[in-house]
């Protein structure tokens, strides 16, 4: 890619788009970053950092400010009002879908006037923009932070049939018709598709997207903010497992809870941190096998990782699962499935285990293997987890991004 051909990037929300924009800017490739909410004034950034107000500090990234950032807060106002007035989750989701579509329409109008050579949009909020860029001969890039909707609907609907009692805990599978069409068309419309992991790429190719236009560009993690202490496993105490994230069958929570039935509390403790999605009725039935801590802020979770021994995430469907990198950065070996970034970081018996999806026995066996490890073996495993995670910092992401840009 010619350095003179700068990139316009847009995302109607946040996710990791702030980091992408910052990295592009530092590499000299950012033309403009458009998003729905961002504090771009350096003075205000410093003020909110000093006050440690997490609502506002989540709406900017230190090192990214100024006239290369365009914030359009009006697109987010309806959903924030919905949260204030306690709309139900379905109504809030509808407002998010509406935000994506309206933001995309706005950006497509901007692009038709400015005609940048390269445009980079994010899943759900870039279909019209991609089409506009292609009409005038620009290069249209679409990034998927999760995975393809067609694959998601197939596997998650299977899960609803297998375990109907958990069906109400599965989100992001039933979309309005027009929005689902948008999710299907975006990677087809793009000239280049960025996938967060090998699993994301698999879901794309199985859904008919040409492999030749797919590039894997894994996300980074805020590793510098995660406390790392060398882990000393006390064999006289129970192994402390952590499940962190939304309590949902999308992440395979049922299989973990069933595996826990095989252990006494003197052997293993399961601690769960995260919001409960759905009614929580099925989850409540297993209350004897876990300790539930509710939801915490990201920084609080960063501080808590070191209190546990192992992260277990038997996910059915993820694109990346950032919590895997974060936990490994804190020195936690991880048990997870291939439907995540796991296979790119984890080597069995060295820093964790990859188990098949929907396999209670494999989860149980992996936990038992860790229980049986000596203190020295566990410490070695913990250090190996940390080492692997260091390859997924935002600093390393910027190097991978530079290599990607040199290819296109």
C-alpha positions as MATLAB code, in Angstrom:
seq = 'XXXXXXXXXXXXXXXXXXXXXXXXXXXXXXXXXXXXXXXXXXXXXXXXXXXXXXXXXXXXXXXXXXXXXXXXXXXXXXXXXXXXXXXXXXXXXXXXXXXXXXXXXXXXXXXXXXXXXXXXXXXXXXXXXXXXXXXXXXXXXXXXXXXXXXXXXXXXXXXXXXXXXXXXXXXXXXXXXXXXXXXXXXXXXXXXXXXXXXXXXXXXXXXXXXXXXXXXXXXXXXXXXXXXXXXXXXXXXXXXXXXXXXXXXXXXXXXXXXXXXXXXXXXXXXXXXXXXXXXXXXXXXXXXXXXXXXXXXXXXXXXXXXXXXXXXXXXXXXXXXXXXXXXXXXXXXXXXXXXXXXXXXXXXXXXXXXXXXXXXXXXXXXXXXXXXXXXXXXXXXXXXXXXXXXXXXXXXXXXXXXXXXXXX';
ca = [
       0.000    0.000    0.000;
       1.308    3.424   -0.967;
       1.848    5.540    2.207;
       0.305    8.483    0.369;
      -2.982    6.563    0.159;
      -4.407    7.134    3.599;
      -7.361    5.318    5.134;
     -10.737    6.527    6.350;
     -12.001    4.318    9.174;
     -15.494    4.306   10.666;
     -17.351    2.456   13.412;
     -20.695    3.354   14.922;
     -19.614    2.072   18.333;
     -16.277    1.421   19.996;
     -15.093   -2.191   20.309;
     -11.411   -1.982   19.333;
     -11.842    0.624   16.587;
     -10.199    3.315   18.755;
      -7.050    1.183   18.860;
      -7.123    0.554   15.108;
      -7.453    4.286   14.444;
      -4.630    5.107   16.864;
      -2.312    2.525   15.282;
      -3.101    3.752   11.764;
      -2.409    7.305   12.867;
       0.948    6.397   14.444;
       1.917    4.538   11.261;
       1.020    7.591    9.169;
      -1.924    5.983    7.361;
      -4.937    7.620    9.050;
      -6.921   10.101    6.999;
      -9.967   10.328    9.280;
     -11.656    8.277   12.000;
     -15.438    8.568   12.290;
     -17.328    7.165   15.254;
     -20.480    7.861   17.229;
     -18.917    8.980   20.505;
     -15.416   10.244   21.193;
     -13.805   12.957   23.316;
     -11.125   14.376   21.042;
     -10.084   17.395   23.115;
      -6.805   16.692   24.955;
      -7.777   18.977   27.851;
     -11.024   17.106   28.434;
      -9.214   13.776   28.145;
      -6.793   14.810   30.901;
      -9.669   16.077   33.054;
     -11.631   12.822   32.876;
      -8.496   10.727   33.439;
      -7.790   12.757   36.574;
     -11.373   12.303   37.788;
     -11.254    8.586   36.876;
     -14.813    8.714   35.558;
     -15.085    5.396   33.718;
     -18.101    6.405   31.647;
     -16.087    9.172   29.991;
     -12.622    7.561   30.014;
     -14.059    4.734   27.903;
     -14.899    7.292   25.210;
     -11.391    8.209   24.158;
      -7.937    6.707   23.883;
      -4.888    8.492   25.190;
      -2.718    9.390   22.216;
      -5.586    9.796   19.767;
      -7.106   13.261   19.571;
      -7.524   16.265   17.304;
      -9.075   16.950   13.938;
      -8.536   13.436   12.545;
     -11.356   12.195   14.776;
     -14.997   12.904   13.971;
     -17.540   12.147   16.726;
     -21.268   12.074   16.059;
     -22.850   11.630   19.481;
     -26.395   12.031   18.175;
     -26.389    8.459   16.895;
     -25.942    7.026   20.412;
     -28.380    9.287   22.266;
     -31.490    7.063   21.779;
     -29.901    3.962   23.320;
     -28.406    5.927   26.231;
     -31.859    7.324   26.954;
     -33.205    3.786   26.704;
     -30.759    2.651   29.391;
     -31.666    5.598   31.610;
     -35.372    4.776   31.304;
     -34.639    1.046   31.716;
     -35.904   -0.244   28.380;
     -35.784   -4.027   28.098;
     -32.747   -5.632   26.424;
     -34.619   -6.369   23.174;
     -35.562   -2.701   22.759;
     -31.987   -1.608   23.470;
     -30.733   -4.048   20.821;
     -33.170   -2.576   18.289;
     -31.808    0.895   19.041;
     -28.233   -0.365   18.468;
     -29.230   -1.836   15.083;
     -30.893    1.453   14.164;
     -27.760    3.366   15.209;
     -25.601    1.184   12.959;
     -27.810    1.737    9.927;
     -28.202    5.506   10.391;
     -24.495    5.963   11.048;
     -23.651    3.978    7.915;
     -25.987    6.143    5.815;
     -24.311    9.270    7.179;
     -20.776    7.974    6.491;
     -21.683    6.857    2.954;
     -22.749   10.442    2.219;
     -19.433   11.751    3.557;
     -17.501    9.240    1.454;
     -19.364   10.155   -1.728;
     -18.054   13.702   -1.295;
     -14.507   13.072   -0.051;
     -13.756    9.924   -2.145;
     -10.870    8.437   -0.101;
      -8.770    5.754   -1.801;
      -9.207    3.338    1.118;
     -12.158    2.865    3.467;
     -12.172    0.551    6.522;
     -15.529   -0.241    8.110;
     -16.674   -2.583   10.849;
     -19.230   -5.386   10.812;
     -22.807   -4.149   11.092;
     -22.249   -0.465   10.297;
     -20.589   -0.244    6.885;
     -22.676   -1.824    4.066;
     -23.735    1.417    2.329;
     -20.269    2.849    2.855;
     -18.595   -0.151    1.225;
     -20.898    0.151   -1.784;
     -20.249    3.896   -2.095;
     -16.465    3.413   -2.066;
     -16.638    0.735   -4.761;
     -18.814    2.935   -6.977;
     -16.033    5.521   -7.365;
     -13.235    2.925   -7.575;
     -11.868    2.976   -4.033;
     -10.818   -0.046   -1.991;
     -13.458   -1.271    0.478;
     -12.285   -3.043    3.659;
     -14.635   -4.744    6.145;
     -13.492   -6.043    9.539;
     -15.284   -8.772   11.493;
     -14.491   -8.812   15.194;
     -16.769  -11.801   15.777;
     -17.613  -14.264   12.997;
     -20.035  -14.713   10.091;
     -23.759  -14.519   10.839;
     -24.696  -17.559    8.708;
     -22.394  -19.823   10.697;
     -23.560  -18.231   13.944;
     -27.230  -18.890   13.223;
     -26.568  -22.512   12.345;
     -24.504  -23.437   15.374;
     -26.416  -21.373   17.940;
     -29.797  -22.602   16.748;
     -28.425  -26.134   17.108;
     -27.545  -25.208   20.689;
     -31.098  -24.024   21.371;
     -32.443  -27.396   20.231;
     -29.863  -29.354   22.236;
     -30.515  -27.416   25.448;
     -33.846  -25.555   25.205;
     -33.697  -24.624   28.893;
     -30.724  -22.381   28.020;
     -32.223  -20.937   24.815;
     -33.134  -17.582   26.373;
     -29.467  -17.057   27.295;
     -28.304  -17.015   23.673;
     -28.049  -13.553   22.129;
     -27.036  -12.135   18.741;
     -28.647  -14.844   16.638;
     -32.098  -13.460   15.824;
     -31.778  -10.146   13.988;
     -34.317   -7.989   12.149;
     -34.500   -9.144    8.518;
     -32.834   -6.045    7.076;
     -30.053   -6.059    9.639;
     -29.313   -9.738    9.080;
     -29.169   -9.064    5.337;
     -26.648   -6.296    6.073;
     -24.430   -8.692    8.062;
     -24.523  -11.251    5.244;
     -23.779   -8.752    2.475;
     -20.963   -6.723    4.064;
     -18.124   -9.287    3.664;
     -19.411  -10.137    0.174;
     -19.347   -6.480   -0.834;
     -15.863   -5.770    0.557;
     -12.694   -6.016   -1.528;
     -10.748   -7.044    1.587;
     -12.146   -8.800    4.664;
     -10.251   -8.698    7.960;
     -10.838  -11.671   10.253;
      -9.991  -11.606   13.954;
      -8.915  -15.258   14.085;
      -8.568  -18.475   12.104;
     -12.022  -19.438   13.373;
     -13.492  -16.201   12.002;
     -11.888  -17.004    8.651;
     -13.376  -20.510    8.746;
     -16.880  -19.121    9.273;
     -16.374  -16.752    6.344;
     -15.150  -19.379    3.877;
     -17.896  -21.807    4.920;
     -20.388  -19.005    4.221;
     -19.109  -18.530    0.660;
     -16.612  -15.687    1.085;
     -13.566  -16.095   -1.161;
     -10.499  -17.100    0.834;
      -8.314  -14.932   -1.401;
      -9.704  -11.706    0.032;
      -9.602  -12.714    3.716;
      -6.724  -11.526    5.912;
      -6.311  -12.602    9.549;
      -5.402   -9.683   11.804;
      -5.792  -10.645   15.489;
      -6.759   -7.992   18.013;
      -4.545   -6.742   20.795;
      -5.149   -6.484   24.537;
      -4.336   -3.883   27.192;
      -1.621   -6.101   28.622;
       0.221   -3.231   30.313;
      -2.839   -2.670   32.542;
      -3.069   -6.301   33.663;
      -1.403   -7.259   36.925;
       1.011  -10.161   36.552;
       2.346  -12.048   39.535;
       4.221  -15.326   39.278;
       1.625  -17.906   40.227;
       2.373  -20.295   43.064;
      -0.133  -23.146   43.078;
      -0.826  -24.427   46.590;
      -1.690  -28.113   46.227;
      -3.354  -28.074   49.655;
      -6.024  -25.653   48.439;
      -8.777  -26.079   45.811;
      -7.953  -25.163   42.202;
      -9.680  -21.828   41.560;
     -11.319  -21.730   38.140;
     -12.572  -18.502   36.580;
     -15.313  -18.041   33.991;
     -15.363  -14.373   32.953;
     -17.893  -12.927   30.529;
     -21.609  -12.906   29.915;
     -23.281  -15.963   31.411;
     -24.692  -17.461   28.219;
     -24.878  -20.776   26.438;
     -23.193  -19.023   23.521;
     -20.042  -19.385   25.646;
     -20.834  -22.996   26.593;
     -21.611  -22.339   30.257;
     -23.819  -25.470   30.534;
     -20.926  -27.786   29.628;
     -18.682  -26.219   32.251;
     -21.343  -26.465   34.957;
     -21.933  -30.118   34.118;
     -18.189  -30.812   34.276;
     -18.078  -29.245   37.734;
     -20.425  -31.934   39.071;
     -17.472  -34.330   38.954;
     -15.448  -32.366   41.510;
     -15.825  -31.706   45.198;
     -15.433  -28.156   46.506;
     -12.272  -29.268   48.285;
     -10.786  -30.051   44.839;
     -12.093  -27.253   42.616;
     -13.884  -23.927   43.011;
     -15.640  -22.280   40.072;
     -15.973  -18.501   40.217;
     -18.144  -16.690   37.673;
     -17.835  -12.990   36.845;
     -20.218  -11.364   34.362;
     -23.788  -10.379   33.582;
     -26.454  -13.061   33.319;
     -28.157  -12.952   29.917;
     -31.783  -14.057   29.832;
     -33.906  -15.206   32.753;
     -31.090  -17.024   34.557;
     -33.441  -19.880   35.500;
     -31.204  -22.621   34.048;
     -28.117  -21.033   35.614;
     -29.738  -20.902   39.060;
     -30.235  -24.681   39.056;
     -26.462  -25.164   39.263;
     -25.876  -22.727   42.138;
     -24.261  -25.445   44.276;
     -21.296  -25.766   41.880;
     -20.248  -22.120   41.487;
     -19.739  -18.810   43.257;
     -21.277  -15.908   41.351;
     -19.662  -12.469   41.658;
     -21.796  -10.451   39.245;
     -20.360   -8.000   36.746;
     -17.291   -5.811   37.330;
     -15.534   -3.073   35.382;
     -12.764   -4.010   32.972;
     -10.065   -2.543   35.207;
     -11.470   -4.374   38.232;
     -11.362   -7.633   36.266;
      -7.747   -6.899   35.333;
      -6.989   -6.584   39.064;
      -8.877   -9.782   39.919;
      -7.309  -12.175   37.415;
      -4.355  -12.944   39.688;
      -6.719  -14.263   42.386;
      -7.568  -17.291   40.230;
      -5.578  -20.223   38.840;
      -7.180  -21.083   35.494;
      -9.639  -19.509   33.033;
     -12.235  -21.871   31.557;
     -14.212  -20.692   28.518;
     -15.802  -23.646   26.660;
     -17.259  -21.303   24.057;
     -19.554  -22.435   21.269;
     -19.155  -19.314   19.172;
     -16.654  -16.452   19.421;
     -14.652  -14.507   16.931;
     -11.751  -13.743   19.219;
     -12.590  -13.854   22.986;
     -10.328  -11.119   24.358;
     -10.698  -12.526   27.868;
      -8.439  -15.430   26.813;
      -5.521  -13.098   26.044;
      -6.167  -11.014   29.164;
      -6.236  -14.026   31.485;
      -3.076  -15.478   29.948;
      -1.388  -12.085   30.355;
      -2.141  -12.396   34.073;
      -0.496  -15.831   34.063;
      -3.605  -18.016   33.935;
      -3.510  -21.169   31.819;
      -6.701  -21.363   29.728;
      -9.089  -24.166   28.842;
     -11.145  -23.211   25.788;
     -12.364  -24.440   22.396;
     -11.166  -23.940   18.829;
     -14.095  -21.555   18.258;
     -12.014  -18.619   19.490;
      -8.491  -17.214   19.263;
      -7.442  -20.102   21.536;
      -5.649  -22.302   18.973;
      -3.398  -19.390   17.985;
      -2.152  -18.992   21.579;
      -2.552  -22.325   23.319;
      -0.354  -25.401   23.080;
      -1.905  -28.348   24.905;
      -0.302  -29.135   28.238;
       2.081  -26.174   27.931;
      -0.080  -23.121   28.646;
      -3.614  -24.530   28.566;
      -5.876  -26.937   26.686;
      -8.052  -26.805   23.580;
     -11.161  -28.976   24.014;
     -13.860  -29.856   21.459;
     -17.077  -27.863   21.697;
     -19.920  -29.496   23.663;
     -17.579  -31.947   25.354;
     -18.112  -32.175   29.113;
     -15.663  -35.045   29.487;
     -12.838  -33.145   27.761;
     -13.379  -30.158   30.079;
     -13.319  -32.451   33.114;
     -10.152  -34.202   31.927;
      -8.367  -30.889   31.297;
      -9.215  -29.671   34.802;
      -7.982  -32.957   36.266;
      -4.692  -32.679   34.381;
      -4.061  -29.277   35.940;
      -5.015  -30.533   39.417;
      -2.424  -33.303   39.108;
       0.400  -30.981   38.121;
       3.116  -30.303   40.647;
       3.654  -26.769   41.904;
       6.717  -26.426   39.661;
       4.825  -27.744   36.607;
       1.945  -25.340   37.224;
       4.318  -22.389   37.649;
       5.933  -23.280   34.308;
       2.503  -23.448   32.687;
       1.595  -20.039   34.102;
       4.791  -18.426   32.784;
       4.183  -19.962   29.349;
       0.671  -18.462   29.319;
       2.091  -15.009   30.047;
       4.730  -15.380   27.319;
       2.119  -16.311   24.711;
      -0.110  -13.377   25.637;
       2.722  -10.870   25.180;
       2.464  -11.495   21.423;
      -1.025   -9.955   21.517;
      -0.343   -6.520   22.970;
      -1.503   -3.435   21.056;
       2.160   -2.678   20.405;
       2.528   -6.010   18.592;
      -0.828   -5.413   16.884;
       0.618   -2.248   15.333;
       3.510   -4.260   13.862;
       1.086   -6.826   12.419;
      -1.056   -3.992   11.039;
       1.987   -2.487    9.313;
       2.740   -5.854    7.682;
      -0.897   -6.132    6.551;
      -0.816   -2.638    5.008;
       2.374   -3.495    3.125;
       0.571   -6.421    1.469;
      -2.409   -4.502    0.084;
];
